[in-house]
Structure formats: structure tokens, C-alpha cells
């Protein structure tokens, strides 16, 4: 489901957030959760989402991904986590939603409901369809649900055609399980 063309930078208002994926594993729900895999995502409001698994959820990694994917003219909306500090110096603005203070929306433009909606789609899909994820295939799950989100407004014909255009070759089972 990965797009074949190079991605242009996200513009306007971009929501950025991280989450942890694990299937049906029960455990802690905070950052650094054991037995869970970190995923970072960004969404241009009401349009396009990008998500990818990350090794570390730290300032260097997250800011590097933001720099690669977001135009410096964009306004970034994040939560209060310190890894996102000082983004207002690098981009046209930085809105912060403070979940620690039960603040989920500051005004009509400072929220990140769109990326939260994507996380909900991804996690519900994993729990309801796949039940378990492994770190070596997590990028494929992200690509699939990213495609679903980005093409949600397309009619069935366009959706099907876009899916076929992304086919590159036959995917063999042994290719998937070789470690």
C-alpha cells in the first residue's frame, strides 16, 4: 500500500503525535510501554496522513521526521511532551495541547483530533483484523491503514485502481517470514 511517488511536504496545519502498538497485549499505557512498538504519525488537517514505526521516541528522531515531511511554513500541533519543544523556532507556529492538564482542545484550531482518529483506525484494525503485530512487519500495517485513511473519500473504483497501481510484484509467504 506504499505510494510509488515521492511524497511532497505537508503544509498548512499539521498534527504530529506518537503512539504504541501491540495487538492484544495488556500492559502499561504510558510512553516507553514494555512489549509495545512506537509509531510516529503526522496528518495534514482533513487530508493526508503519514505514519511510520520508529526505534526511539525522542527529540532527535521525531524532529528529524518532522523536518523531512513538513514544510517550514506549516503550523505544528503536538502534545506537551518535551521532545517537541522549540518547534515554533523552526516552523511558522507550534500549538500545544496539554493532555496532562486534561486539555484536549484549546480552540477550534489547536487540537489534534485528526491524528487521534487515525490512531483509532490503526489500532481498531489491528485488534479486529490482525490481532497481533510484529516489529518487522509494522511498517506494512502502517502503510495499509495510511492508505485506507488517505483514500477514505474516494469511490470504490478509484480506491481499487489506486490499490492495483501500487502492486509491484507477487509477495511470497516465505519472503514475509524470513528473518
C-alpha positions, 0 to 999 in steps of 0.5 A: 500500500506504499505510494510509488511517488515521492511524497511532497511536504505537508503544509498548512496545519499539521498534527504530529503525535506518537503512539504504541502498538501491540495487538492484544497485549495488556500492559502499561499505557504510558510512553516507553510501554514494555512489549509495545512498538512506537509509531510516529504519525503526522496528518495534514488537517482533513487530508493526508496522513503519514505514519511510520514505526520508529526505534526511539521516541525522542527529540532527535528522531521525531524532529528529524521526521518532522523536518523531512515531511513538513514544510517550514511554513506549516503550523505544528500541533503536538502534545506537551511532551518535551521532545517537541519543544522549540518547534515554533523556532523552526516552523511558522507556529507550534500549538500545544495541547496539554493532555496532562492538564486534561486539555484536549482542545484549546480552540477550534484550531489547536487540537489534534483530533485528526491524528487521534482518529487515525490512531483509532483506525490503526489500532481498531484494525489491528485488534479486529483484523490482525490481532497481533503485530510484529516489529518487522512487519509494522511498517506494512500495517502502517502503510495499509491503514495510511492508505485506507485513511488517505483514500477514505473519500474516494469511490470504490473504483478509484480506491481499487485502481489506486490499490492495483497501481501500487502492486509491484510484484507477487509477495511470497509467504516465505519472503514475509517470514524470513528473518 
